[in-house]
Amino acid sequence: MIFKTKRLLIKSYDHIDADVIYPVVSQKEIADTMITIPHRYPRAAVNKWIDYLLTSAEQGSAFEFAIFSKENPEKYIGNCGLVGFSSSHKRRELPIFYD
């Protein structure tokens, strides 16, 4: 699935993108703002994270998308999605991080 805006490509995560995702998620500045991303993020963790995101989407428990530059489709900018589904509260969370 791909959404296009004037400047962005927003698409489902895929393992093919892991090498361009890693330099962004491994930054200390990203880890400082995220509970689930430690600094000194191991490269192998990106593949596990993508597996988790794909499984969550299949189960309908979360939907997260990779954000890339439309001008440079190899430039990973960040993440957005719907997570933290709470049926009892009828609420969702919308986490966003970007480089």
N, C-alpha and C positions, 0 to 999 in steps of 0.2 A: 504494500500500500504506500503510495506517495502522494503527499499534498504539496502543492507548489504555490508560493507567494511571489511577490515581485523580486524579493532578494533571497528567499530560502527554499530548500528542499527539505521536507519533513517526511521521514519514511520509517518503516518498520526496521528494527535492528536485524542485522545479518552478520554472521561470522566473517564474511568477506571484508567487512569494515573494521575489524578488530585492530589492525595495525595503525589506522589513523585515529581511532578512538583513544588508544592507550596514552599517547602524549598529553591529551587533554585531561583525562580522569586521573592521571598520575601526578598532576600538579599539586603542590602543597596548598595553594590558594583554594583549590576545589575541595580538598580534604578538610580544610578549616571550616567549610560551610556545610559539610555533609556528615551525618552520624554514621552512615554505612560505608563511607569510603575512607580508609586509613591512608596516611601518607606513607610513602614507600609501598605503593600499590603494586603488587606483583603482576607482571604481564599476563601470566596464566589466569589471573582473576578476571580479566576482561572476558575471556571465553566462558567462564563459569557464570559471569553476570549476564551475558547475552543468552546463555541457556536458560537462566532463571527468567529473564524477560520474555522469551519465547514461550516457556511453559506457563507463565502467568497469563499471557494473552490467550493461549489455548484454553485455559481453565476459566477465563473471564474474570480473574481476580485483580488484574492490573493491565493497563495499556500504556506503554511508554514508547516514545518515538525519538529517533536520532535526528538532529538538526544539522544540515550541511549548507554551505554557501552555494547559491545557485550559480554565481560567477565562477567559483572554483569547487566543483562537486566532490573533490577529494578532501576539502577542508571541513572537518568535524567541528561544529560550533558548540553543541551541547545537547541537552536532553529535555524533553517535556512529556507529560503524560498524566493519566489518571491512575492513582494508586490509593491504598488505604480504604478500600471499599468497606462501608459499614452499612449492612442491610438494616439493622435496627435503627440507625440514625438517619438513614437515607442521605448519606453524605459521601463525598469523594474528596481526595486531596489532589492538588495539581502542583507537583514539584517541578521546578525549572532550574537548571544550571547551564551556564554557558561560558565559553572562553572569551 
